[in-house]
Each structure stands twice: as C-alpha cells, then as structure tokens.
C-alpha cells in the first residue's frame, strides 16, 4: 500500500516464505523498485534468532534467541529457520527520506524494536509508529518474554518523553502512559505531538 502511494518501503521479514510472497506481490503490483526486502528480524541488539512457527498462521511466526552454536546446528539442516536480527537503527542506510512511518508486528518484540531505534526515530521525523499490542501485552509476564513489564515501561517512557502519544488504532481513543499495564487494545499507534490526528476526535 505504501509503495502504491509513492512511498519508499523497507520491509524487514525473517520468514523466507513470507519474503518470497512479498517480493512476488511487489513484482505483480509493479512496485518492486519501491520496496527493499531484508531477510532479518528486528531486535534491540543484533543477534542470532531461530524461527518459532505457529500452526496454520505463518504471520504468527515469532523469533527466539539462540547461541551461535545452536544457530549453526539449526542452519546445517534448516537454513531458513535461523536469521540474523538487526536493529531499527541499522536501517538508516536504506532510508533516504526525512520522514519515516514505522509499522511493527513482531509477535511480542515490538518494544525491543523501539528501544533499538532511538537514533533513527530522532534523526528523522517519525510522525506515526503503528504496532500490534495484543501479543505484547499477553506475553509480558512470561518468564522468557523479550518484552517484560519493565521493558514496556521503558519504551513508553522514552516515547512519551519524545513527544509521542498512544492511541487505540480502531477508535483513536487516547491511552494513558501511566497506566500501560491496563491497556486493552489489539493494535495501537503512537502519534507525535506535531503530527496531524488520524481520528477527528483524537488529540
């Protein structure tokens, strides 16, 4: 959609099959020259991760940290099941625009992406950051969750201190940053204070 509107798109996709479909769709839609596809995951720090598939839902694939030895073992038999993760900041060389819109859907690692993207988000005007919230919120209290409650609070504090306000995507209803533990939403977006509201009633 962004490419059809004339935007330059950088898509980070760790699942090989999904990246192939994305490339095919871009080619069929005659926008392949507008889209750069990177076969990686996005985390707070660069590392090796393995894919954890969800039955019947390729889009629900998540990534799990592994040691270099585990990564090499998996790669020897299933080369597409291990990828190198990158940070949001490392995307800067692929972006030649002064305005950036970010969409995050990383099955519970969205806060990691934001926390690893401070330089990019401050170097270029980013009016809106869209993210899936359900998986992030539902998994935050699990022992091995990549985004625990304190990580969420860290993300919210950083975004709030840099002029961002959270809203429920469907309704535009504002979310109180001091009550992040009570947020109930499928998807949310962060709007910079200088950006236009996406809903008439949103402030």
MDTraj code that builds the backbone (N, CA, C; nanometers):
import mdtraj as md
import numpy as np

residues = "UNK UNK UNK UNK UNK UNK UNK UNK UNK UNK UNK UNK UNK UNK UNK UNK UNK UNK UNK UNK UNK UNK UNK UNK UNK UNK UNK UNK UNK UNK UNK UNK UNK UNK UNK UNK UNK UNK UNK UNK UNK UNK UNK UNK UNK UNK UNK UNK UNK UNK UNK UNK UNK UNK UNK UNK UNK UNK UNK UNK UNK UNK UNK UNK UNK UNK UNK UNK UNK UNK UNK UNK UNK UNK UNK UNK UNK UNK UNK UNK UNK UNK UNK UNK UNK UNK UNK UNK UNK UNK UNK UNK UNK UNK UNK UNK UNK UNK UNK UNK UNK UNK UNK UNK UNK UNK UNK UNK UNK UNK UNK UNK UNK UNK UNK UNK UNK UNK UNK UNK UNK UNK UNK UNK UNK UNK UNK UNK UNK UNK UNK UNK UNK UNK UNK UNK UNK UNK UNK UNK UNK UNK UNK UNK UNK UNK UNK UNK UNK UNK UNK UNK UNK UNK UNK UNK UNK UNK UNK UNK UNK UNK UNK UNK UNK UNK UNK UNK UNK UNK UNK UNK UNK UNK UNK UNK UNK UNK UNK UNK UNK UNK UNK UNK UNK UNK UNK UNK UNK UNK UNK UNK UNK UNK UNK UNK UNK UNK UNK UNK UNK UNK UNK".split()
xyz = np.array([
    [0.0824, -0.1197, 0.0000],
    [0.0000, 0.0000, 0.0000],
    [0.0870, 0.1263, 0.0000],
    [0.1876, 0.1271, 0.0849],
    [0.2756, 0.2435, 0.0903],
    [0.3458, 0.2683, -0.0419],
    [0.3932, 0.1600, -0.1041],
    [0.4615, 0.1742, -0.2325],
    [0.3667, 0.2257, -0.3399],
    [0.2430, 0.1784, -0.3389],
    [0.1450, 0.2252, -0.4370],
    [0.1135, 0.3733, -0.4189],
    [0.1292, 0.4224, -0.2956],
    [0.1063, 0.5640, -0.2693],
    [0.2282, 0.6488, -0.3046],
    [0.3360, 0.5818, -0.3467],
    [0.4560, 0.6533, -0.3879],
    [0.5675, 0.6556, -0.2863],
    [0.5462, 0.5903, -0.1707],
    [0.6484, 0.5899, -0.0664],
    [0.7564, 0.4869, -0.0971],
    [0.8758, 0.5131, -0.0452],
    [0.9825, 0.4140, -0.0478],
    [0.9657, 0.3250, 0.0751],
    [0.9675, 0.1937, 0.0544],
    [0.9360, 0.0992, 0.1616],
    [1.0564, 0.0106, 0.1917],
    [1.0875, -0.0049, 0.3196],
    [1.1863, -0.1029, 0.3650],
    [1.1114, -0.2042, 0.4494],
    [1.1057, -0.3285, 0.4022],
    [1.0334, -0.4350, 0.4726],
    [1.1334, -0.5325, 0.5333],
    [1.1246, -0.5522, 0.6642],
    [1.2113, -0.6479, 0.7332],
    [1.1275, -0.7704, 0.7661],
    [1.1611, -0.8827, 0.7064],
    [1.0801, -1.0048, 0.7191],
    [1.1714, -1.1254, 0.7417],
    [1.1610, -1.1913, 0.8581],
    [1.2503, -1.3044, 0.8866],
    [1.2083, -1.4362, 0.8227],
    [1.0817, -1.4495, 0.7842],
    [1.0316, -1.5764, 0.7303],
    [1.0552, -1.5789, 0.5798],
    [1.1350, -1.6744, 0.5360],
    [1.1733, -1.6800, 0.3948],
    [1.0513, -1.6882, 0.3035],
    [0.9560, -1.7754, 0.3373],
    [0.8379, -1.7928, 0.2528],
    [0.7586, -1.6629, 0.2427],
    [0.7481, -1.5900, 0.3524],
    [0.6753, -1.4632, 0.3505],
    [0.7487, -1.3591, 0.2673],
    [0.8816, -1.3589, 0.2767],
    [0.9611, -1.2653, 0.1971],
    [0.9443, -1.2940, 0.0477],
    [0.9371, -1.4227, 0.0115],
    [0.9161, -1.4608, -0.1281],
    [0.7796, -1.4122, -0.1756],
    [0.6766, -1.4316, -0.0930],
    [0.5417, -1.3850, -0.1289],
    [0.5384, -1.2327, -0.1413],
    [0.6073, -1.1647, -0.0501],
    [0.6120, -1.0189, -0.0541],
    [0.6774, -0.9709, -0.1837],
    [0.7861, -1.0369, -0.2208],
    [0.8548, -0.9999, -0.3448],
    [0.7659, -1.0252, -0.4659],
    [0.6964, -1.1394, -0.4655],
    [0.6071, -1.1717, -0.5772],
    [0.4942, -1.0699, -0.5875],
    [0.4389, -1.0312, -0.4729],
    [0.3316, -0.9323, -0.4724],
    [0.3791, -0.7965, -0.5217],
    [0.4998, -0.7590, -0.4803],
    [0.5552, -0.6308, -0.5240],
    [0.5793, -0.6302, -0.6746],
    [0.6264, -0.7439, -0.7254],
    [0.6509, -0.7551, -0.8690],
    [0.5195, -0.7501, -0.9464],
    [0.4202, -0.8267, -0.8981],
    [0.2895, -0.8280, -0.9647],
    [0.2231, -0.6912, -0.9604],
    [0.2463, -0.6170, -0.8544],
    [0.1866, -0.4843, -0.8402],
    [0.2691, -0.3735, -0.9028],
    [0.3795, -0.4131, -0.9660],
    [0.4660, -0.3183, -1.0364],
    [0.5224, -0.2112, -0.9431],
    [0.5570, -0.2513, -0.8195],
    [0.6173, -0.1571, -0.7248],
    [0.7478, -0.2123, -0.6659],
    [0.8038, -0.3151, -0.7314],
    [0.9226, -0.3785, -0.6747],
    [1.0395, -0.2815, -0.6615],
    [1.0469, -0.1815, -0.7500],
    [1.1567, -0.0848, -0.7417],
    [1.1410, 0.0088, -0.6228],
    [1.0248, 0.0059, -0.5597],
    [0.9980, 0.0926, -0.4445],
    [1.0211, 0.0217, -0.3112],
    [1.0424, -0.1104, -0.3163],
    [1.0476, -0.1888, -0.1932],
    [1.1817, -0.2601, -0.1787],
    [1.2455, -0.2435, -0.0633],
    [1.3648, -0.3198, -0.0265],
    [1.3234, -0.4219, 0.0785],
    [1.3493, -0.5487, 0.0522],
    [1.3123, -0.6556, 0.1447],
    [1.4387, -0.7089, 0.2109],
    [1.4416, -0.7064, 0.3432],
    [1.5566, -0.7553, 0.4190],
    [1.5157, -0.8805, 0.4953],
    [1.5871, -0.9903, 0.4730],
    [1.5549, -1.1183, 0.5374],
    [1.6195, -1.1231, 0.6762],
    [1.5580, -1.0523, 0.7684],
    [1.6080, -1.0412, 0.9054],
    [1.4901, -1.0296, 1.0014],
    [1.5214, -1.0340, 1.1304],
    [1.4265, -0.9965, 1.2354],
    [1.4775, -0.8657, 1.2958],
    [1.3923, -0.7973, 1.3700],
    [1.4327, -0.6732, 1.4369],
    [1.4294, -0.6948, 1.5876],
    [1.5423, -0.6706, 1.6532],
    [1.5520, -0.6828, 1.7989],
    [1.6279, -0.5613, 1.8527],
    [1.6475, -0.5593, 1.9822],
    [1.7154, -0.4434, 2.0432],
    [1.8644, -0.4423, 2.0110],
    [1.9248, -0.5602, 2.0044],
    [2.0661, -0.5743, 1.9707],
    [2.0801, -0.6803, 1.8619],
    [2.1770, -0.6669, 1.7714],
    [2.1972, -0.7696, 1.6683],
    [2.2339, -0.9034, 1.7328],
    [2.1722, -1.0092, 1.6853],
    [2.1989, -1.1423, 1.7404],
    [2.1500, -1.2476, 1.6422],
    [2.1632, -1.3744, 1.6798],
    [2.1101, -1.4849, 1.6011],
    [1.9788, -1.5296, 1.6643],
    [1.8773, -1.5497, 1.5834],
    [1.7476, -1.5950, 1.6338],
    [1.6957, -1.7082, 1.5466],
    [1.6164, -1.7954, 1.6077],
    [1.5520, -1.9012, 1.5301],
    [1.4032, -1.8711, 1.5199],
    [1.3424, -1.9232, 1.4146],
    [1.2007, -1.9004, 1.3929],
    [1.1178, -2.0020, 1.4709],
    [1.0121, -1.9543, 1.5329],
    [0.9178, -2.0405, 1.6041],
    [0.7837, -2.0275, 1.5333],
    [0.7480, -2.1320, 1.4582],
    [0.6288, -2.1246, 1.3737],
    [0.5023, -2.1523, 1.4544],
    [0.3938, -2.0935, 1.4072],
    [0.2629, -2.1136, 1.4676],
    [0.1757, -2.1875, 1.3679],
    [0.1219, -2.3033, 1.4084],
    [0.0432, -2.3859, 1.3174],
    [-0.0697, -2.3082, 1.2523],
    [-0.0741, -2.3141, 1.1196],
    [-0.1831, -2.2528, 1.0464],
    [-0.1775, -2.1025, 1.0356],
    [-0.0690, -2.0413, 1.0849],
    [-0.0595, -1.8949, 1.0813],
    [0.0852, -1.8539, 1.0603],
    [0.1255, -1.8460, 0.9346],
    [0.2634, -1.8087, 0.9046],
    [0.2943, -1.6694, 0.9573],
    [0.1941, -1.5820, 0.9575],
    [0.2131, -1.4470, 1.0091],
    [0.2328, -1.4425, 1.1594],
    [0.2033, -1.5529, 1.2274],
    [0.2220, -1.5600, 1.3717],
    [0.3579, -1.6134, 1.4123],
    [0.4474, -1.6283, 1.3163],
    [0.5819, -1.6776, 1.3465],
    [0.6558, -1.5776, 1.4348],
    [0.7172, -1.6286, 1.5404],
    [0.7961, -1.5438, 1.6297],
    [0.9421, -1.5857, 1.6226],
    [1.0287, -1.5097, 1.6880],
    [1.1702, -1.5442, 1.6886],
    [1.2184, -1.5609, 1.8317],
    [1.3147, -1.6525, 1.8484],
    [1.3683, -1.6858, 1.9801],
    [1.5205, -1.6758, 1.9735],
    [1.5805, -1.6151, 2.0737],
    [1.7267, -1.6032, 2.0775],
    [1.7914, -1.7407, 2.0887],
    [1.9032, -1.7582, 2.0202],
    [1.9803, -1.8824, 2.0291],
    [2.1285, -1.8479, 2.0387],
    [2.2072, -1.9415, 2.0882],
    [2.3518, -1.9221, 2.0939],
    [2.4099, -1.9445, 1.9550],
    [2.5320, -1.8976, 1.9303],
    [2.5947, -1.9217, 1.7991],
    [2.6043, -2.0704, 1.7658],
    [2.6287, -2.1526, 1.8673],
    [2.6382, -2.2976, 1.8444],
    [2.5025, -2.3554, 1.8040],
    [2.3966, -2.3126, 1.8727],
    [2.2618, -2.3595, 1.8375],
    [2.2230, -2.3125, 1.6980],
    [2.2572, -2.1896, 1.6657],
    [2.2246, -2.1344, 1.5345],
    [2.2923, -2.2163, 1.4247],
    [2.4195, -2.2498, 1.4445],
    [2.4925, -2.3258, 1.3440],
    [2.4343, -2.4651, 1.3270],
    [2.3926, -2.5267, 1.4378],
    [2.3332, -2.6600, 1.4320],
    [2.2022, -2.6586, 1.3542],
    [2.1177, -2.5600, 1.3808],
    [1.9895, -2.5489, 1.3105],
    [2.0121, -2.5166, 1.1636],
    [2.1052, -2.4264, 1.1366],
    [2.1296, -2.3818, 0.9993],
    [2.1780, -2.4950, 0.9092],
    [2.2486, -2.5912, 0.9667],
    [2.3031, -2.7007, 0.8864],
    [2.1944, -2.7875, 0.8253],
    [2.0787, -2.7970, 0.8923],
    [1.9705, -2.8800, 0.8399],
    [1.8501, -2.7986, 0.7935],
    [1.8294, -2.6813, 0.8532],
    [1.7143, -2.5965, 0.8177],
    [1.7629, -2.4524, 0.8020],
    [1.8298, -2.4233, 0.6905],
    [1.8974, -2.2934, 0.6751],
    [1.8060, -2.1720, 0.6851],
    [1.6778, -2.1883, 0.6540],
    [1.5876, -2.0732, 0.6593],
    [1.5242, -2.0533, 0.7969],
    [1.5578, -2.1418, 0.8924],
    [1.4976, -2.1314, 1.0249],
    [1.5813, -2.0510, 1.1229],
    [1.6948, -2.0009, 1.0774],
    [1.7798, -1.9142, 1.1601],
    [1.8122, -1.7889, 1.0800],
    [1.7957, -1.6738, 1.1433],
    [1.8302, -1.5476, 1.0772],
    [1.9094, -1.4598, 1.1734],
    [1.9765, -1.3631, 1.1179],
    [2.0453, -1.2621, 1.1978],
    [1.9484, -1.1474, 1.2219],
    [1.9362, -1.1072, 1.3456],
    [1.8490, -0.9927, 1.3745],
    [1.9285, -0.8636, 1.3607],
    [1.8560, -0.7573, 1.3313],
    [1.9160, -0.6256, 1.3182],
    [1.8363, -0.5280, 1.4038],
    [1.8871, -0.4085, 1.4172],
    [1.8163, -0.3068, 1.4936],
    [1.7463, -0.2107, 1.3988],
    [1.6506, -0.1383, 1.4525],
    [1.5842, -0.0352, 1.3741],
    [1.6855, 0.0708, 1.3309],
    [1.7796, 0.1003, 1.4179],
    [1.8818, 0.1997, 1.3839],
    [1.9643, 0.1579, 1.2623],
    [1.9855, 0.0272, 1.2451],
    [2.0698, -0.0195, 1.1346],
    [2.0020, -0.0048, 0.9986],
    [1.8733, 0.0341, 0.9981],
    [1.8031, 0.0541, 0.8714],
    [1.8340, 0.1898, 0.8090],
    [1.9008, 0.2778, 0.8831],
    [1.9266, 0.4136, 0.8356],
    [1.9883, 0.4191, 0.6955],
    [2.0854, 0.3327, 0.6611],
    [2.1445, 0.3413, 0.5268],
    [2.0456, 0.3115, 0.4145],
    [1.9350, 0.2449, 0.4458],
    [1.8375, 0.2101, 0.3432],
    [1.7289, 0.3166, 0.3277],
    [1.7346, 0.4193, 0.4119],
    [1.6287, 0.5203, 0.4132],
    [1.6854, 0.6551, 0.3707],
    [1.6335, 0.7080, 0.2622],
    [1.6845, 0.8368, 0.2120],
    [1.5778, 0.9455, 0.2168],
    [1.4828, 0.9273, 0.3082],
    [1.3770, 1.0274, 0.3249],
    [1.3895, 1.0931, 0.4614],
    [1.3353, 1.2130, 0.4743],
    [1.3419, 1.2844, 0.6018],
    [1.2240, 1.2508, 0.6924],
    [1.1207, 1.1888, 0.6351],
    [1.0026, 1.1493, 0.7119],
    [0.9885, 0.9979, 0.7042],
    [0.9640, 0.9344, 0.8182],
    [0.9543, 0.7885, 0.8250],
    [0.8281, 0.7502, 0.9009],
    [0.7549, 0.6540, 0.8500],
    [0.6424, 0.5937, 0.9226],
    [0.6790, 0.4496, 0.9509],
    [0.6624, 0.4077, 1.0754],
    [0.7054, 0.2743, 1.1182],
    [0.5843, 0.1886, 1.1522],
    [0.5851, 0.0659, 1.1041],
    [0.4833, -0.0327, 1.1420],
    [0.5543, -0.1540, 1.1989],
    [0.5184, -0.1937, 1.3211],
    [0.5835, -0.3049, 1.3895],
    [0.4832, -0.4158, 1.4191],
    [0.5173, -0.5361, 1.3785],
    [0.4381, -0.6545, 1.4118],
    [0.5365, -0.7691, 1.4254],
    [0.5920, -0.7837, 1.5453],
    [0.6984, -0.8817, 1.5663],
    [0.6647, -0.9816, 1.6760],
    [0.5338, -1.0053, 1.6942],
    [0.4873, -1.1108, 1.7850],
    [0.5467, -1.0996, 1.9248],
    [0.5358, -0.9811, 1.9828],
    [0.5764, -0.9644, 2.1227],
    [0.7121, -0.9011, 2.1431],
    [0.7798, -0.8614, 2.0335],
    [0.9121, -0.7991, 2.0485],
    [0.9100, -0.6529, 2.0040],
    [0.7919, -0.5959, 1.9945],
    [0.7810, -0.4590, 1.9448],
    [0.8588, -0.3590, 2.0298],
    [0.8587, -0.3785, 2.1611],
    [0.9301, -0.2826, 2.2458],
    [1.0803, -0.2900, 2.2203],
    [1.1301, -0.4095, 2.1872],
    [1.2722, -0.4235, 2.1543],
    [1.3075, -0.3399, 2.0320],
    [1.2189, -0.3421, 1.9327],
    [1.2448, -0.2657, 1.8107],
    [1.2560, -0.1170, 1.8416],
    [1.1628, -0.0657, 1.9221],
    [1.1647, 0.0763, 1.9569],
    [1.2902, 0.1108, 2.0368],
    [1.3241, 0.0269, 2.1333],
    [1.4393, 0.0550, 2.2187],
    [1.5708, 0.0434, 2.1423],
    [1.5690, -0.0252, 2.0300],
    [1.6882, -0.0331, 1.9455],
    [1.6812, 0.0616, 1.8280],
    [1.5902, 0.1589, 1.8348],
    [1.5727, 0.2503, 1.7235],
    [1.5759, 0.3965, 1.7615],
    [1.6340, 0.4285, 1.8762],
    [1.6336, 0.5670, 1.9239],
    [1.6968, 0.6635, 1.8239],
    [1.8095, 0.6236, 1.7652],
    [1.8796, 0.7140, 1.6742],
    [1.7968, 0.7410, 1.5490],
    [1.7404, 0.6349, 1.4919],
    [1.6600, 0.6519, 1.3707],
    [1.5364, 0.7369, 1.3981],
    [1.4701, 0.7101, 1.5108],
    [1.3454, 0.7791, 1.5420],
    [1.3663, 0.9259, 1.5766],
    [1.4868, 0.9633, 1.6153],
    [1.5144, 1.1037, 1.6452],
    [1.5837, 1.1752, 1.5293],
    [1.6555, 1.1004, 1.4450],
    [1.7261, 1.1623, 1.3325],
    [1.6310, 1.2003, 1.2198],
    [1.5212, 1.1252, 1.2059],
    [1.4229, 1.1520, 1.1012],
    [1.2858, 1.1718, 1.1655],
    [1.2104, 1.2642, 1.1111],
    [1.0778, 1.2899, 1.1671],
    [0.9909, 1.1662, 1.1459],
    [0.9434, 1.1094, 1.2569],
    [0.8599, 0.9898, 1.2529],
    [0.7251, 1.0257, 1.3138],
    [0.6291, 1.0694, 1.2325],
    [0.5016, 1.1166, 1.2874],
    [0.4166, 1.0069, 1.3500],
    [0.4276, 0.8834, 1.2959],
    [0.3417, 0.7755, 1.3454],
    [0.4223, 0.6459, 1.3570],
    [0.3964, 0.5736, 1.4662],
    [0.4529, 0.4401, 1.4863],
    [0.3356, 0.3473, 1.5165],
    [0.3086, 0.2546, 1.4273],
    [0.1998, 0.1592, 1.4452],
    [0.2567, 0.0290, 1.5001],
    [0.1849, -0.0335, 1.5938],
    [0.2326, -0.1614, 1.6451],
    [0.1187, -0.2509, 1.6928],
    [0.1407, -0.3809, 1.6765],
    [0.0486, -0.4782, 1.7340],
    [0.0698, -0.4772, 1.8849],
    [-0.0397, -0.4856, 1.9595],
    [-0.0283, -0.4767, 2.1046],
    [-0.0699, -0.6050, 2.1754],
    [-0.1599, -0.6828, 2.1184],
    [-0.2178, -0.7979, 2.1883],
    [-0.1126, -0.8966, 2.2370],
    [-0.0277, -0.9444, 2.1468],
    [0.0723, -1.0453, 2.1843],
    [0.1694, -0.9875, 2.2859],
    [0.2088, -0.8644, 2.2650],
    [0.2998, -0.7969, 2.3569],
    [0.2419, -0.7934, 2.4978],
    [0.1158, -0.7529, 2.5081],
    [0.0508, -0.7418, 2.6388],
    [0.0256, -0.8774, 2.7027],
    [-0.0164, -0.9744, 2.6224],
    [-0.0487, -1.1062, 2.6768],
    [0.0737, -1.1829, 2.7249],
    [0.1886, -1.1568, 2.6651],
    [0.3089, -1.2335, 2.6977],
    [0.4030, -1.1648, 2.7956],
    [0.3739, -1.0425, 2.8345],
    [0.4720, -0.9632, 2.9073],
    [0.5102, -1.0218, 3.0433],
    [0.4229, -1.1021, 3.1039],
    [0.4542, -1.1575, 3.2363],
    [0.5193, -1.2960, 3.2291],
    [0.5385, -1.3495, 3.1092],
    [0.6061, -1.4784, 3.0960],
    [0.7538, -1.4620, 3.1285],
    [0.8119, -1.5656, 3.1884],
    [0.9497, -1.5581, 3.2360],
    [1.0474, -1.5248, 3.1239],
    [1.0264, -1.5847, 3.0056],
    [1.1210, -1.5658, 2.8959],
    [1.0734, -1.4626, 2.7931],
    [0.9757, -1.3809, 2.8303],
    [0.9239, -1.2803, 2.7370],
    [1.0329, -1.1784, 2.7046],
    [1.0519, -1.1462, 2.5773],
    [1.1528, -1.0457, 2.5418],
    [1.1134, -0.9051, 2.5845],
    [0.9840, -0.8813, 2.6015],
    [0.9351, -0.7506, 2.6473],
    [0.8593, -0.7697, 2.7779],
    [0.9306, -0.7630, 2.8883],
    [0.8709, -0.7744, 3.0205],
    [0.8100, -0.6396, 3.0595],
    [0.7307, -0.6355, 3.1692],
    [0.6676, -0.5096, 3.2097],
    [0.7643, -0.3921, 3.2203],
    [0.8857, -0.4148, 3.2716],
    [0.9788, -0.3022, 3.2855],
    [1.0299, -0.2550, 3.1496],
    [1.0357, -0.3475, 3.0516],
    [1.0736, -0.3060, 2.9161],
    [0.9634, -0.2197, 2.8538],
    [0.8384, -0.2612, 2.8771],
    [0.7268, -0.1829, 2.8252],
    [0.7268, -0.0428, 2.8843],
    [0.7481, -0.0348, 3.0142],
    [0.7507, 0.0968, 3.0786],
    [0.8665, 0.1815, 3.0246],
    [0.9801, 0.1165, 2.9984],
    [1.0949, 0.1879, 2.9416],
    [1.0605, 0.2438, 2.8041],
    [0.9934, 0.1613, 2.7223],
    [0.9541, 0.2059, 2.5888],
    [0.8550, 0.3220, 2.5973],
    [0.7535, 0.3052, 2.6813],
    [0.6509, 0.4088, 2.6957],
    [0.7122, 0.5386, 2.7458],
    [0.8009, 0.5284, 2.8430],
    [0.8649, 0.6475, 2.8984],
    [0.9466, 0.7196, 2.7909],
    [1.0210, 0.6426, 2.7097],
    [1.1037, 0.7059, 2.6066],
    [1.0163, 0.7742, 2.5023],
    [0.9136, 0.7044, 2.4544],
    [0.8266, 0.7627, 2.3526],
    [0.7541, 0.8863, 2.4063],
    [0.7049, 0.8765, 2.5283],
    [0.6336, 0.9898, 2.5875],
    [0.7253, 1.1104, 2.6034],
    [0.8488, 1.0856, 2.6445],
    [0.9433, 1.1952, 2.6648],
    [0.9883, 1.2583, 2.5340],
    [0.9613, 1.1888, 2.4216],
    [0.9980, 1.2430, 2.2915],
    [0.8752, 1.2895, 2.2126],
    [0.7682, 1.3184, 2.2849],
    [0.6535, 1.3832, 2.2234],
    [0.5501, 1.2918, 2.1616],
    [0.5516, 1.1633, 2.1957],
    [0.4554, 1.0695, 2.1377],
    [0.3389, 1.0424, 2.2323],
    [0.2213, 1.0232, 2.1728],
    [0.1005, 0.9912, 2.2480],
    [0.0399, 0.8641, 2.1886],
    [-0.0004, 0.7708, 2.2755],
    [-0.0531, 0.6423, 2.2306],
    [-0.2040, 0.6482, 2.2107],
    [-0.2511, 0.5776, 2.1076],
    [-0.3938, 0.5718, 2.0759],
    [-0.4310, 0.4304, 2.0325],
    [-0.5555, 0.3916, 2.0577],
    [-0.6078, 0.2664, 2.0031],
    [-0.6302, 0.2856, 1.8534],
    [-0.5811, 0.1931, 1.7743],
    [-0.5850, 0.2115, 1.6292],
    [-0.7262, 0.2232, 1.5745],
    [-0.8181, 0.1395, 1.6199],
    [-0.9522, 0.1381, 1.5629],
    [-1.0319, 0.2641, 1.5940],
    [-1.0217, 0.3095, 1.7168],
    [-1.1072, 0.4213, 1.7593],
    [-1.0356, 0.5545, 1.7701],
    [-0.9042, 0.5492, 1.7849],
    [-0.8304, 0.6725, 1.8089],
    [-0.8314, 0.7164, 1.9535],
    [-0.8934, 0.6346, 2.0405],
    [-0.9011, 0.6706, 2.1827],
    [-0.7608, 0.6806, 2.2423],
    [-0.7332, 0.7868, 2.3199],
    [-0.6002, 0.8017, 2.3803],
    [-0.5787, 0.7007, 2.4922],
    [-0.4539, 0.6642, 2.5126],
    [-0.4150, 0.5703, 2.6173],
    [-0.3245, 0.6424, 2.7171],
    [-0.3506, 0.6214, 2.8438],
    [-0.2748, 0.6880, 2.9493],
    [-0.1403, 0.6178, 2.9684],
    [-0.0287, 0.6862, 2.9447],
    [0.1025, 0.6211, 2.9583],
    [0.1340, 0.5765, 3.0998],
    [0.0677, 0.6368, 3.1979],
    [0.0912, 0.5979, 3.3371],
    [0.0178, 0.4693, 3.3745],
    [-0.0692, 0.4217, 3.2849],
    [-0.1473, 0.3011, 3.3128],
    [-0.1277, 0.1972, 3.2035],
    [-0.0040, 0.1843, 3.1556],
    [0.0240, 0.0929, 3.0451],
    [-0.0156, -0.0509, 3.0775],
    [-0.0114, -0.0889, 3.2047],
    [-0.0462, -0.2255, 3.2427],
    [-0.1941, -0.2555, 3.2230],
    [-0.2749, -0.1520, 3.2048],
    [-0.4194, -0.1728, 3.1891],
    [-0.4658, -0.1554, 3.0447],
    [-0.3742, -0.1259, 2.9530],
    [-0.4139, -0.1041, 2.8146],
    [-0.4770, -0.2288, 2.7559],
    [-0.5929, -0.2117, 2.6928],
    [-0.6611, -0.3228, 2.6260],
    [-0.6856, -0.2816, 2.4810],
    [-0.6065, -0.3357, 2.3914],
    [-0.6192, -0.2998, 2.2503],
    [-0.5542, -0.4072, 2.1659],
    [-0.6065, -0.4264, 2.0467],
    [-0.5431, -0.5198, 1.9543],
    [-0.4210, -0.4570, 1.8904],
    [-0.4397, -0.3356, 1.8402],
    [-0.3311, -0.2598, 1.7790],
    [-0.3358, -0.1172, 1.8320],
    [-0.2199, -0.0552, 1.8404],
    [-0.2119, 0.0833, 1.8837],
    [-0.1231, 0.1614, 1.7870],
    [-0.1287, 0.2927, 1.7984],
    [-0.0316, 0.3735, 1.7265],
    [0.0136, 0.4880, 1.8153],
    [0.1350, 0.5312, 1.7898],
    [0.1927, 0.6445, 1.8598],
    [0.1979, 0.7618, 1.7622],
    [0.1387, 0.8724, 1.8007],
    [0.1383, 0.9927, 1.7170],
    [0.2241, 1.0997, 1.7819],
    [0.3146, 1.1556, 1.7028],
    [0.3953, 1.2650, 1.7557],
    [0.3076, 1.3878, 1.7745],
    [0.3395, 1.4661, 1.8734],
    [0.2566, 1.5826, 1.9072],
    [0.2465, 1.6825, 1.7935],
    [0.3413, 1.6802, 1.7014],
    [0.3380, 1.7743, 1.5889],
    [0.2701, 1.7159, 1.4649],
    [0.2258, 1.5909, 1.4725],
    [0.1621, 1.5259, 1.3576],
    [0.0108, 1.5431, 1.3633],
    [-0.0522, 1.5381, 1.2483],
    [-0.1965, 1.5522, 1.2421],
    [-0.2662, 1.4326, 1.3059],
    [-0.3789, 1.4529, 1.3747],
    [-0.4556, 1.3407, 1.4309],
    [-0.5045, 1.2493, 1.3187],
    [-0.5094, 1.1196, 1.3466],
    [-0.5597, 1.0239, 1.2484],
    [-0.7093, 0.9999, 1.2636],
    [-0.7632, 1.0421, 1.3776],
    [-0.9073, 1.0353, 1.4021],
    [-0.9554, 1.1760, 1.4388],
    [-1.0713, 1.2158, 1.3943],
    [-1.1209, 1.3519, 1.4239],
    [-1.1230, 1.3852, 1.5715],
    [-1.1516, 1.2835, 1.6566],
    [-1.1665, 1.3122, 1.7987],
    [-1.0368, 1.2922, 1.8761],
    [-0.9328, 1.2415, 1.8070],
    [-0.8061, 1.2141, 1.8783],
    [-0.7304, 1.3440, 1.9019],
    [-0.6691, 1.3538, 2.0173],
    [-0.5929, 1.4747, 2.0478],
    [-0.4546, 1.4397, 2.0997],
])
top = md.Topology()
chain = top.add_chain()
for i, resn in enumerate(residues, 1):
    res = top.add_residue(resn, chain, resSeq=i)
    for name in ("N", "CA", "C"):
        top.add_atom(name, md.element.get_by_symbol(name[0]), res)
traj = md.Trajectory(xyz[None], top)
